[in-house]
Amino acid sequence: MELSTQTKSELNFLIFTFHKNGFNAATIHGYINTARGNIISDRRVKQIVDEFESSVRTSLERESGSCRLQSSLSDANVALVNN
């Protein structure tokens, strides 16, 4: 299941807010699962918390380049997959 950019931003906000209020990644993951179902793995929540702690992630928005490399989306690669 692919989450929308808005949903990802909402999750980042929740994770950031819970983290700033002293909750650990496992607890945050539990609250998200209770409220929204299993839409994010505990490993991913831990990774996002670690990024906030180390200041790697400075925004609640999804940063460009944080997904697939643009080269993987080239016309030639798309044509290979579609054939």
C-alpha positions in Angstrom: 0.0 0.0 0.0 1.5 3.3 -1.1 0.8 6.2 1.3 -0.1 9.7 -0.1 2.4 12.5 0.5 -0.2 14.1 2.8 -0.4 10.9 4.9 3.4 10.7 5.1 3.5 14.3 6.3 0.9 13.6 8.9 2.8 10.6 10.1 6.0 12.6 10.3 4.1 15.2 12.3 2.8 12.6 14.7 6.2 10.9 15.1 7.9 14.3 15.7 5.3 15.4 18.2 5.3 12.1 20.2 9.1 12.1 20.1 9.4 15.6 21.4 7.1 14.6 24.2 9.4 11.9 25.3 7.8 8.8 23.7 10.1 6.1 22.3 9.7 4.7 18.8 8.0 1.5 20.0 5.4 3.4 21.9 4.8 5.8 19.0 4.4 2.9 16.6 1.8 1.4 19.0 -0.2 4.6 19.1 -0.1 4.9 15.3 -1.2 1.3 14.8 -4.1 1.8 17.3 -5.3 4.9 15.5 -4.6 4.1 11.9 -3.9 0.4 11.6 -0.7 -1.1 10.3 0.3 1.7 7.9 3.9 2.0 8.9 6.5 -0.5 10.2 8.1 -0.2 13.6 11.4 -0.2 11.9 10.5 2.9 9.8 9.2 4.7 12.9 12.5 4.1 14.6 14.4 5.3 11.5 12.4 8.5 11.4 12.9 9.1 15.2 16.6 8.6 14.7 16.6 11.1 11.8 14.9 13.7 14.0 17.4 13.1 16.8 20.4 13.4 14.6 19.0 16.4 12.7 19.2 14.5 9.4 15.5 15.2 9.1 14.8 18.9 9.7 11.3 19.1 8.0 8.0 17.4 8.5 7.6 17.3 4.7 9.0 14.6 2.5 12.2 15.8 1.1 12.9 15.5 -2.6 15.3 12.7 -3.3 14.2 10.7 -0.3 12.5 8.1 -2.5 13.6 6.4 -5.7 16.5 7.7 -7.7 15.5 9.7 -10.7 17.6 7.4 -12.9 15.2 4.5 -11.9 12.4 6.5 -13.5 14.0 7.2 -16.8 12.1 6.6 -20.0 14.4 3.8 -20.9 13.9 2.0 -17.6 10.2 2.5 -17.7 10.1 1.0 -21.2 12.1 -2.0 -20.0 9.6 -2.7 -17.3 6.5 -2.2 -19.5 7.8 -4.6 -22.3 
